[in-house]
Amino acid sequence: MSEGDEQLRALMARYQGGSLEAFQEIYAQLAPGVRRYLSHLTSGSEIADTRGIWWKLAAGAIGVGLLSEIMIILRAKLPQQLIVPRDYAEVQLQKLNAVGVIADPLFKDYLLAFELTSVLLLVAIAGAVVLGRRERVAGAR
């Protein structure tokens, strides 16, 4: 452990509980090292980005293409089948009640996903019980 690490640990122990003064003092201790590290990353070191300008241009072109595709999709007219009527929620609530609105798709359309999720949660609970179980010492109750 370096001397700087020990100083930082001492500062953190002294200001445990947190305050603005503690943050400022710890930041003052860390700032020069962080600046050195960042300047090392952006300099001509082996860690610096060596891909060149073409990768950045290609990424920009892909980004512009995706954004334009999103704009085209958003401006397109939706088919009538995808448009939800204004009073759909009220009609479904009156027809199925509050629980039925959630339970109906779970047990009809998404039954397999619902069952797989329930088995996964059951296994996770059993695993948590096994991991959290303490071993009994011989002779203790």
PLY file of the C-alpha trace (Angstrom):
ply
format ascii 1.0
element vertex 141
property float x
property float y
property float z
element edge 140
property int vertex1
property int vertex2
end_header
0.00 0.00 0.00
1.44 3.37 -0.98
1.79 6.38 1.27
-0.99 8.15 -0.64
-3.37 5.27 0.01
-2.60 5.36 3.72
-3.20 9.14 3.81
-6.49 8.71 2.00
-7.60 5.97 4.42
-6.68 8.21 7.36
-8.72 11.08 5.87
-11.72 8.82 5.25
-11.54 7.41 8.78
-11.34 10.92 10.25
-14.34 12.18 8.30
-16.49 9.07 8.49
-20.13 10.05 8.36
-19.50 12.49 5.53
-19.54 16.22 5.21
-18.70 18.76 2.57
-15.34 19.52 4.15
-14.40 15.84 4.09
-15.35 15.57 0.44
-13.34 18.65 -0.45
-10.26 17.45 1.40
-10.45 13.95 -0.10
-11.00 15.44 -3.56
-7.97 17.70 -3.09
-5.89 14.62 -2.29
-7.22 12.66 -5.27
-7.38 15.38 -7.93
-3.69 15.46 -8.96
-3.55 11.69 -9.38
-6.78 11.65 -11.37
-5.51 14.42 -13.64
-2.25 12.51 -14.22
-4.17 9.33 -15.03
-6.50 11.10 -17.47
-3.64 12.89 -19.21
-1.85 9.53 -19.53
-4.94 8.04 -21.23
-5.26 10.87 -23.72
-1.56 11.10 -24.52
0.20 8.98 -27.12
0.47 5.97 -24.81
-0.40 2.39 -25.73
-3.73 2.77 -23.89
-4.87 5.69 -26.06
-7.38 5.11 -28.85
-5.49 3.97 -31.96
-8.45 3.27 -34.22
-8.22 6.51 -36.14
-10.80 8.81 -37.69
-12.50 6.22 -39.96
-14.00 4.33 -37.03
-15.46 7.54 -35.66
-16.90 8.48 -39.05
-18.41 5.01 -39.48
-19.95 5.17 -35.99
-21.38 8.61 -36.78
-22.85 7.39 -40.07
-24.46 4.39 -38.36
-25.88 6.68 -35.66
-27.35 9.07 -38.23
-28.80 6.11 -40.15
-30.47 4.69 -37.03
-31.87 8.08 -36.02
-33.29 8.66 -39.49
-34.88 5.20 -39.45
-36.49 5.97 -36.09
-37.84 9.26 -37.47
-39.28 7.51 -40.53
-41.01 4.91 -38.35
-42.42 7.59 -36.04
-43.86 9.60 -38.93
-45.41 6.57 -40.65
-49.13 5.99 -40.33
-49.90 3.04 -38.07
-52.21 0.27 -39.26
-55.69 0.39 -37.74
-55.07 -2.92 -35.91
-52.28 -1.36 -33.80
-54.27 1.66 -32.66
-55.83 1.21 -29.21
-59.33 2.67 -28.79
-59.74 5.54 -26.30
-61.96 3.68 -23.84
-60.09 0.35 -24.01
-58.83 0.47 -20.40
-62.26 1.26 -18.96
-63.95 -1.49 -20.98
-61.37 -4.08 -19.94
-61.63 -3.04 -16.28
-65.42 -3.38 -16.32
-65.24 -6.70 -18.17
-62.46 -8.44 -16.20
-62.04 -6.36 -12.98
-58.65 -5.11 -11.78
-57.07 -8.53 -11.17
-58.43 -10.05 -14.36
-56.81 -7.37 -16.50
-53.39 -8.60 -15.33
-54.21 -12.30 -14.86
-55.86 -12.85 -18.25
-52.76 -12.25 -20.40
-50.50 -13.97 -17.86
-52.43 -17.22 -17.93
-53.37 -17.19 -21.64
-50.81 -15.38 -23.80
-47.70 -15.57 -21.61
-48.26 -18.82 -19.72
-44.90 -20.42 -20.59
-42.90 -17.33 -19.67
-44.89 -16.97 -16.44
-44.27 -20.60 -15.45
-40.55 -20.44 -16.29
-40.21 -17.28 -14.22
-41.99 -18.89 -11.27
-39.68 -21.94 -11.42
-36.64 -19.66 -11.62
-37.79 -17.71 -8.56
-38.46 -20.94 -6.67
-34.93 -22.19 -7.43
-33.48 -18.82 -6.40
-35.32 -18.92 -3.07
-34.15 -22.48 -2.41
-30.58 -21.47 -3.27
-30.76 -18.49 -0.92
-31.99 -20.75 1.89
-29.18 -23.24 1.29
-26.52 -20.52 1.14
-27.90 -18.69 4.16
-28.18 -21.80 6.30
-25.69 -22.04 9.14
-24.02 -25.30 9.88
-24.75 -26.66 13.32
-21.86 -27.27 15.64
-21.73 -30.80 17.05
-23.36 -30.92 20.47
-25.12 -27.54 20.10
-28.87 -27.17 19.80
0 1
1 2
2 3
3 4
4 5
5 6
6 7
7 8
8 9
9 10
10 11
11 12
12 13
13 14
14 15
15 16
16 17
17 18
18 19
19 20
20 21
21 22
22 23
23 24
24 25
25 26
26 27
27 28
28 29
29 30
30 31
31 32
32 33
33 34
34 35
35 36
36 37
37 38
38 39
39 40
40 41
41 42
42 43
43 44
44 45
45 46
46 47
47 48
48 49
49 50
50 51
51 52
52 53
53 54
54 55
55 56
56 57
57 58
58 59
59 60
60 61
61 62
62 63
63 64
64 65
65 66
66 67
67 68
68 69
69 70
70 71
71 72
72 73
73 74
74 75
75 76
76 77
77 78
78 79
79 80
80 81
81 82
82 83
83 84
84 85
85 86
86 87
87 88
88 89
89 90
90 91
91 92
92 93
93 94
94 95
95 96
96 97
97 98
98 99
99 100
100 101
101 102
102 103
103 104
104 105
105 106
106 107
107 108
108 109
109 110
110 111
111 112
112 113
113 114
114 115
115 116
116 117
117 118
118 119
119 120
120 121
121 122
122 123
123 124
124 125
125 126
126 127
127 128
128 129
129 130
130 131
131 132
132 133
133 134
134 135
135 136
136 137
137 138
138 139
139 140
